[in-house]
Amino acid sequence: MAQPKSYCEAVEMMEDHSVHRVYHDTAYGFPIENDNELFERLILEINQAGLSWTTILKKQDNFRKAFHGFEIKKVAGFGEGDRERLLSDAGIIRNRRKVDATIHNANVVLDIQKEFGSFKNWLDHHHPKPKDEWVKLFRKTFKFTGGEIVNEFLMSTGYLPGAHIESCPVYHKILKHGPSWAQQ
């Protein structure tokens, strides 16, 4: 059997209830309007660094619980006790740099919200940019945001194309939602 050339082709061969199939069909590439959900996606991408996406998808509910639903204001207020709680939580990725980046980035998003009204408005303000310009902006603005993290975050939230191949039925569903990359 030939190796799949895309995520879309790979998930076609998976069980319907696979975490990848569910993510691919219902979340990956769809535009996100809610700041807490955008923040969640950014943090999940950060936590995936060096690990498999399967691991992150399987731990997603644990992340939501540990980070209070990714409510930006709550996460921004986390102190040392919260850091220790998170670092001892086997349900999430226990990496101090990633935990610290999450708390730091929540505070950054709060500042962005003060200036732009929302994290989404900030993203929209900077759209469209080529990937390399996005990467520079994210590295200047956030912690733990390298090229692959930024690329996946922007593709997964509809700012950059490439989440789905054109022959994928989900590609056409996403187009109906008006992703930013299609409005260039």
Phi, psi and omega in degrees: 000135181290147177291139176296144182265350182214165175300320180301313180293324180295316183288337176301332182270359183264161176300151180301328183269003178302141179302326179291318181298314180298312180299311180302314187280337188237345186228317189296116177092349179284137177299145178242130181263329188277128182299320180296323178290322175298316179298317178303312182298319178300315183291322177296319178296319177299316182290338179288337184310121179084000182232175178274151177294331176303315179302315182293315180299321179291334181262002186304316179296323177295320177300314181301317180293311183297326182254027174050050178068018183058032175291113190305314182297320179294313181296322179298332181271003180298138178246196184298322178299320177293319178302313181296319177301314181294320181289345177256004182270105182292349180281348180237186176274118185265076180235118185303318181297322180287321177296312179299320179296323179298313180294314178302312183294330175297319178294323176297316180297322176301317177297319178298318179297322178296319183280320187249355182092328178195161174296319178300318178299322178297314178298315179298322179300323183269355180273143356270146173225150171289159184309314184297327177289322175300315182300315178301315180298313181294319179296325179287330189263318188244168173260148173063044180234084176275183186302314182291320178298312181297315180301310182294320177300313183289324175292317185289344180249008174087013179270330176240144178286167173115356180295325183226150174279155185298333180280355180281130178302330180292327177308315183287328174296317181296319178304324179294338179272357177065058178299150183303320183297333180278352183257012182286000000 
